Amino acid sequence: MRRLTPYLLALPSWMWLAIFLVVPMVAMASVSLQTGNAYDGYAMTFSFSNYGEALGRYSTQLLRSLLYGGLATVAMLLIGYPVAYWIAFRGGDRKSMYLFLLLLPFFVSFVLRTISWNFLLADNGILFGTLKGWGLLPESFHVLATTLAVVGGLTYNFLPFMILPVYVALERVDPRVVEAAQDLYATRAGAFRRVVLPLSLPGVFAGVLMTFVPATADPINAQILGGTGNTMIGNNIQTEYLVNLNYPTASALSFTLMAVLLVGIFAYARALGTENVLEAAAR
């Protein structure tokens, strides 16, 4: 019974994953190989051409999504790492308050937060409209419906998911290790590069996973902050499912995006090293 106890305790989570992850994935894989339409029904024909059709039609949007997700992830890392570092090593007794302030925007709906950025970045909104009225910006200046607006929205909405795992990794760094490096005549930059940064890589790995995947597949920011030239793959999947009712193409697009992301994640994990990956997963 002792040997079975861990498996019995894990059984509810396994059942949850099987019902709400494995079963839908199998169903979606089946639909991606079918042919037909929503009115006459679909039949399993093992039509792998659905994948070729989906890639041929939406390859530009897929590449754009990977680019936007990558740019946003890099921006989140450049912004989030210093913030996490400051909270971990300089936050003092107010660390909990700073973390609460980071999570405070999550009390507001994701869509409402994105719409607020649409209002803020509007051509004649409270920010740019005022600057144009003062003559500091030309009338033709705009940010909405540009790459900058979409990447900025992705960065803002997912930034806490980068900061929190990096903070957890930095919080576990023993300050005495840094002091020992400095006692051995390492500069502050050298101690950071040789001690702090390697020890924080598991947090960086987890942060990149938690931001790159949802940012690449997100349809909200491109729909609200972007224009027709900034459509991402999530918007196309949503349109194929809910508007065109083309379930095989939508399913094929979803699996293609998943496969591309998995290849990127495994390549990234291999670049960081297996030991760091396992440690990140354990954390």
Buried (B, 14 or more C-beta within 10 A) or exposed (E): EEEEEEEEEEEEEEEEEEEEEEEEEEEBEBBBBBEBEEEEEBEEEEBEBBBEBBEEEBEEBBEBBBBBBBBBBBBBBEBBBEBBBEBBBEBEEEBEEBBEEBEEBEEEEBEEBBBBBBEEBBBEBEBBEEEBEEEEBEEEEBBBBBBBBBBBBBBBBBBBBBBBBBBBBBBEBEEEEBEEBEEEEBEEEEBBEEBBBEBBBBBBBBBBBBBBBBBBBBBBBBBBBBEEEBBBBBBBBBBBBEEEEBBBBBBBBBBBBBEBBEEBBEEBBEEBEEEBBEBBEEE
